Amino acid sequence: MSVLMQVSPILAALRRHRSAVVLLILEISLTMAVLGNLIFIVEGTLQRSRTPTGVMESDVAVMQSISVIGQGNPGNVGNSLAQLQQLPGVVAAAYGGVPLWYAERDRLFLDSARKAPVAQAYAFQGSQAYSRALGVRVIEGRDLDDDEIPVAEATNEHTVFPALITRALATQLFPGQDPLGKMFYNADSGFRIQGIVEHLRGQIAGKFDDDFSMIYEARIGAMDMGGGFTIRSQPGQLVPALRAASDLMQRMNPGHVQNKVYTMQQLRTESFRGDLALGNMLVVVMVILLVVTALGVSGLASFWVQQRRRQIGMRRALGATRGDVLRYFQIENLLIVGHGVVLGAIAAYVLNRLLMQDFEVAQLPFGYIVVGAAMVLVLGQIAVLGPAMRAAAVPPVVATRSV
């Protein structure tokens, strides 16, 4: 009850300093609005950087081997794959790329006339053993069988490929149905769903939970071409396996230029280098905002303590304890910061709506506003603590001195 009794005189005192109070409330509301959204953006960046692609990243890499125009090449993709499979430490090798390196999106249809697309998905196409080279986990149905895969040279618009699709894509294509064995189409071919994989993300961007992806394979024989070769090693054997694969490709394909080898971990580092740098910068911005706000709260409280020394001394002389004086300034700060937090919560929501329209940022969950409000309230109490303790230390004898 004593706390409630102090609110009325505190509000009356604040009305006499209306301009300073309004400016401080606006500063706090701005901090609150920006802080909630920045926390959400930084946390989303960190979460995306840790979101799995769905392949066995620690054991998977992609090697580029590109043909030189006008130069003969005794090697070919089919022979290269056969030799790569025999290398010590290699579990599977296939012609095709990996997530975060290269992935095209296809429009998908449920009707063979291809009139109404129902989804867009990342299409991962590779040679036989491609799904095993990626190391995807089949959770329903079964993996692709080499014997059922069409020969690459014989494919046309009527070819039906057995395919693996992600659970998310299966739900999009056939909601509430068993997708196994069902058909769907892209612009060029048909696909029969052979199995469901848990996750496979071509890119990890703003909507990192959108893992609409598919895998299909074409059996490769003596094809004189180059590109990306996906290699999966036994656990912990990726480095020596890649070294052996690189030596093998240079011996077998003198007419090819081996550009570079990318491990999945390297691709992840490169993919999120800019995002993480931006996240670090935003953390610095948040710290600066909090420091400036704390200085504003502390500076205004210190100014008021200096102005009210005689008033504080009179209260002490009339029996107010140090705890009463300390509590007075803490309640005063809570009222100011509380108004700023309420206004800032509204501003945070409005700012998030603008970011959603212009930058495809996801909707700000209410929990982030609560976290931001708690941080600002605690910050306000910490910032006012020093001035409040100096006020509580004012002796009663100050009341007898002239102004």
Secondary structure as UniProt FT lines:
FT   HELIX           2..15
FT   TURN            16..17
FT   HELIX           18..50
FT   HELIX           57..59
FT   STRAND          60..67
FT   TURN            69..70
FT   HELIX           77..85
FT   TURN            88..89
FT   STRAND          90..95
FT   TURN            99..101
FT   STRAND          104..109
FT   TURN            112..113
FT   STRAND          117..126
FT   TURN            128..129
FT   HELIX           130..134
FT   STRAND          138..141
FT   HELIX           146..148
FT   HELIX           152..154
FT   TURN            157..158
FT   STRAND          160..166
FT   HELIX           167..173
FT   TURN            175..176
FT   TURN            180..181
FT   STRAND          183..185
FT   STRAND          190..197
FT   TURN            208..209
FT   STRAND          213..217
FT   STRAND          227..233
FT   TURN            235..236
FT   HELIX           238..252
FT   TURN            254..255
FT   STRAND          256..263
FT   HELIX           264..307
FT   HELIX           309..317
FT   TURN            318..319
FT   HELIX           322..359
FT   HELIX           366..392
FT   HELIX           396..400
//
